[in-house]
Amino acid sequence: MRGHGEASRGNRGESGDLYIQIGVQEHPWFERDGPDLLMALPLGFVDLVLGTRIEIPHIDGSELSIKVPAGSNPGETITIPGRGLPGGRGRRGRGSVTVLLKLDMPRKVPRSLKKSLEEMRDDIGTDMESLLDSIRFEADNRRRP
């Protein structure tokens, strides 16, 4: 800040410049992108398939409510407008929070759950024809400009 620093010797002349250094403390799960906040949200298969609502503490002291729609896929994002940081420098309002959905796989699966999953494989598993169609679809989407 020009002219807001230390006074010159003997109070002759203008005051010096004041330099302010601001550090931003890292947050355990939010990353900053200007006024926007980014975060990953690991969820289990059931929560992605059936949908869920998650309440987590937000940096502004209130709860952040994340509504995950039924049928969500890992890698999809949910945008929550107006819950990011203040815009600053002439911007009005607040940024957004972007939530990246991730699939949280269990490290160990109990035997009883494995047996249940095997029984459901025909209903929820992927057959070879559907798998090949999905591979082609993903490849086509990646190659589109």
C-alpha beads as a LAMMPS data file, in Angstrom:
LAMMPS data file: protein, C-alpha beads

145 atoms
144 bonds

1 atom types
1 bond types

-500.0 500.0 xlo xhi
-500.0 500.0 ylo yhi
-500.0 500.0 zlo zhi

Masses

1 110.0

Atoms # bond

1 1 1 0.000 0.000 0.000
2 1 1 1.770 3.080 -1.293
3 1 1 2.397 5.720 1.367
4 1 1 1.194 3.616 4.307
5 1 1 4.555 2.282 5.398
6 1 1 7.093 3.586 7.849
7 1 1 7.617 7.367 8.048
8 1 1 10.814 8.720 6.563
9 1 1 13.696 9.646 8.901
10 1 1 13.023 12.873 10.714
11 1 1 9.559 12.946 9.179
12 1 1 10.991 14.524 6.032
13 1 1 9.356 13.334 2.864
14 1 1 6.659 10.765 2.233
15 1 1 6.042 7.598 4.178
16 1 1 7.259 4.385 2.599
17 1 1 5.189 1.589 1.125
18 1 1 3.510 -1.072 3.256
19 1 1 3.789 -4.632 1.966
20 1 1 1.232 -7.155 3.166
21 1 1 1.816 -10.867 2.758
22 1 1 -1.180 -13.165 3.094
23 1 1 -0.905 -16.908 3.513
24 1 1 -3.794 -19.271 2.842
25 1 1 -3.986 -22.242 5.162
26 1 1 -4.659 -25.605 3.498
27 1 1 -7.967 -27.292 4.241
28 1 1 -8.182 -31.050 4.857
29 1 1 -10.577 -31.653 1.933
30 1 1 -11.225 -28.428 -0.010
31 1 1 -8.904 -27.108 -2.701
32 1 1 -9.243 -23.542 -3.884
33 1 1 -9.652 -22.424 -7.498
34 1 1 -10.177 -18.671 -7.239
35 1 1 -13.532 -18.222 -5.481
36 1 1 -14.494 -21.849 -6.200
37 1 1 -13.826 -24.802 -3.910
38 1 1 -13.136 -28.337 -5.160
39 1 1 -13.405 -31.573 -3.216
40 1 1 -13.600 -35.335 -3.748
41 1 1 -16.389 -37.321 -2.109
42 1 1 -15.736 -41.081 -1.765
43 1 1 -19.015 -43.010 -1.593
44 1 1 -19.962 -46.666 -1.561
45 1 1 -21.671 -48.403 -4.471
46 1 1 -25.063 -48.410 -2.724
47 1 1 -24.970 -44.629 -2.131
48 1 1 -24.139 -44.016 -5.808
49 1 1 -26.875 -46.358 -7.053
50 1 1 -29.654 -45.310 -4.662
51 1 1 -28.582 -41.702 -4.066
52 1 1 -27.966 -40.063 -0.708
53 1 1 -27.654 -36.741 1.079
54 1 1 -24.409 -35.984 2.911
55 1 1 -23.945 -33.173 5.451
56 1 1 -20.356 -32.104 6.107
57 1 1 -18.860 -29.128 7.956
58 1 1 -18.142 -26.194 5.638
59 1 1 -15.409 -23.593 6.017
60 1 1 -17.980 -20.857 6.688
61 1 1 -19.057 -22.672 9.889
62 1 1 -22.374 -23.985 8.582
63 1 1 -23.189 -27.418 7.171
64 1 1 -22.705 -28.141 3.470
65 1 1 -25.489 -30.362 2.154
66 1 1 -24.543 -32.514 -0.843
67 1 1 -27.420 -34.280 -2.624
68 1 1 -26.127 -37.223 -4.633
69 1 1 -28.740 -38.257 -7.227
70 1 1 -29.638 -41.924 -7.670
71 1 1 -27.697 -43.547 -10.497
72 1 1 -24.613 -41.346 -10.101
73 1 1 -21.324 -42.590 -11.519
74 1 1 -17.801 -42.219 -10.177
75 1 1 -16.107 -39.287 -11.912
76 1 1 -19.279 -37.207 -12.180
77 1 1 -19.388 -33.833 -10.478
78 1 1 -22.008 -31.997 -8.481
79 1 1 -21.889 -28.200 -8.412
80 1 1 -23.266 -26.283 -5.443
81 1 1 -23.482 -22.609 -6.469
82 1 1 -22.992 -19.809 -3.967
83 1 1 -21.172 -21.896 -1.337
84 1 1 -17.602 -21.113 -2.402
85 1 1 -15.502 -18.155 -1.294
86 1 1 -16.439 -14.488 -1.725
87 1 1 -15.654 -13.274 -5.259
88 1 1 -13.284 -10.410 -4.395
89 1 1 -11.827 -7.779 -6.762
90 1 1 -15.076 -6.462 -8.165
91 1 1 -16.846 -9.832 -8.315
92 1 1 -20.156 -10.157 -6.590
93 1 1 -21.473 -13.142 -4.736
94 1 1 -19.651 -16.312 -3.883
95 1 1 -18.048 -19.031 -5.924
96 1 1 -19.266 -22.610 -6.181
97 1 1 -18.333 -25.879 -4.531
98 1 1 -17.601 -28.631 -7.064
99 1 1 -17.829 -32.164 -5.683
100 1 1 -16.107 -35.011 -7.560
101 1 1 -17.837 -38.345 -6.879
102 1 1 -15.506 -41.274 -6.280
103 1 1 -16.218 -44.938 -5.649
104 1 1 -14.968 -46.022 -2.248
105 1 1 -14.171 -49.734 -2.425
106 1 1 -13.979 -51.745 0.792
107 1 1 -10.528 -53.151 1.575
108 1 1 -11.965 -56.424 2.881
109 1 1 -15.287 -58.001 2.019
110 1 1 -16.773 -60.392 4.594
111 1 1 -17.587 -63.894 3.355
112 1 1 -21.324 -63.393 3.906
113 1 1 -21.287 -60.250 1.750
114 1 1 -19.274 -62.003 -0.967
115 1 1 -21.899 -64.740 -1.076
116 1 1 -24.701 -62.158 -1.358
117 1 1 -22.853 -60.331 -4.138
118 1 1 -22.323 -63.581 -6.052
119 1 1 -26.072 -64.231 -5.826
120 1 1 -26.786 -60.723 -7.191
121 1 1 -24.176 -60.837 -9.960
122 1 1 -26.737 -61.701 -12.663
123 1 1 -28.957 -58.791 -11.621
124 1 1 -26.326 -56.083 -11.092
125 1 1 -23.319 -57.401 -13.001
126 1 1 -22.301 -56.449 -16.537
127 1 1 -22.709 -58.940 -19.362
128 1 1 -20.047 -59.063 -22.094
129 1 1 -22.223 -57.402 -24.771
130 1 1 -23.083 -54.463 -22.482
131 1 1 -19.438 -54.182 -21.466
132 1 1 -18.263 -53.940 -25.087
133 1 1 -20.954 -51.335 -25.851
134 1 1 -19.847 -49.299 -22.810
135 1 1 -16.196 -49.470 -23.913
136 1 1 -17.130 -48.186 -27.399
137 1 1 -19.325 -45.427 -25.929
138 1 1 -16.534 -44.241 -23.609
139 1 1 -13.997 -44.288 -26.472
140 1 1 -16.337 -42.291 -28.746
141 1 1 -16.903 -39.667 -26.028
142 1 1 -13.162 -39.321 -25.400
143 1 1 -12.448 -38.736 -29.088
144 1 1 -15.112 -36.093 -29.693
145 1 1 -13.742 -32.547 -29.927

Bonds

1 1 1 2
2 1 2 3
3 1 3 4
4 1 4 5
5 1 5 6
6 1 6 7
7 1 7 8
8 1 8 9
9 1 9 10
10 1 10 11
11 1 11 12
12 1 12 13
13 1 13 14
14 1 14 15
15 1 15 16
16 1 16 17
17 1 17 18
18 1 18 19
19 1 19 20
20 1 20 21
21 1 21 22
22 1 22 23
23 1 23 24
24 1 24 25
25 1 25 26
26 1 26 27
27 1 27 28
28 1 28 29
29 1 29 30
30 1 30 31
31 1 31 32
32 1 32 33
33 1 33 34
34 1 34 35
35 1 35 36
36 1 36 37
37 1 37 38
38 1 38 39
39 1 39 40
40 1 40 41
41 1 41 42
42 1 42 43
43 1 43 44
44 1 44 45
45 1 45 46
46 1 46 47
47 1 47 48
48 1 48 49
49 1 49 50
50 1 50 51
51 1 51 52
52 1 52 53
53 1 53 54
54 1 54 55
55 1 55 56
56 1 56 57
57 1 57 58
58 1 58 59
59 1 59 60
60 1 60 61
61 1 61 62
62 1 62 63
63 1 63 64
64 1 64 65
65 1 65 66
66 1 66 67
67 1 67 68
68 1 68 69
69 1 69 70
70 1 70 71
71 1 71 72
72 1 72 73
73 1 73 74
74 1 74 75
75 1 75 76
76 1 76 77
77 1 77 78
78 1 78 79
79 1 79 80
80 1 80 81
81 1 81 82
82 1 82 83
83 1 83 84
84 1 84 85
85 1 85 86
86 1 86 87
87 1 87 88
88 1 88 89
89 1 89 90
90 1 90 91
91 1 91 92
92 1 92 93
93 1 93 94
94 1 94 95
95 1 95 96
96 1 96 97
97 1 97 98
98 1 98 99
99 1 99 100
100 1 100 101
101 1 101 102
102 1 102 103
103 1 103 104
104 1 104 105
105 1 105 106
106 1 106 107
107 1 107 108
108 1 108 109
109 1 109 110
110 1 110 111
111 1 111 112
112 1 112 113
113 1 113 114
114 1 114 115
115 1 115 116
116 1 116 117
117 1 117 118
118 1 118 119
119 1 119 120
120 1 120 121
121 1 121 122
122 1 122 123
123 1 123 124
124 1 124 125
125 1 125 126
126 1 126 127
127 1 127 128
128 1 128 129
129 1 129 130
130 1 130 131
131 1 131 132
132 1 132 133
133 1 133 134
134 1 134 135
135 1 135 136
136 1 136 137
137 1 137 138
138 1 138 139
139 1 139 140
140 1 140 141
141 1 141 142
142 1 142 143
143 1 143 144
144 1 144 145
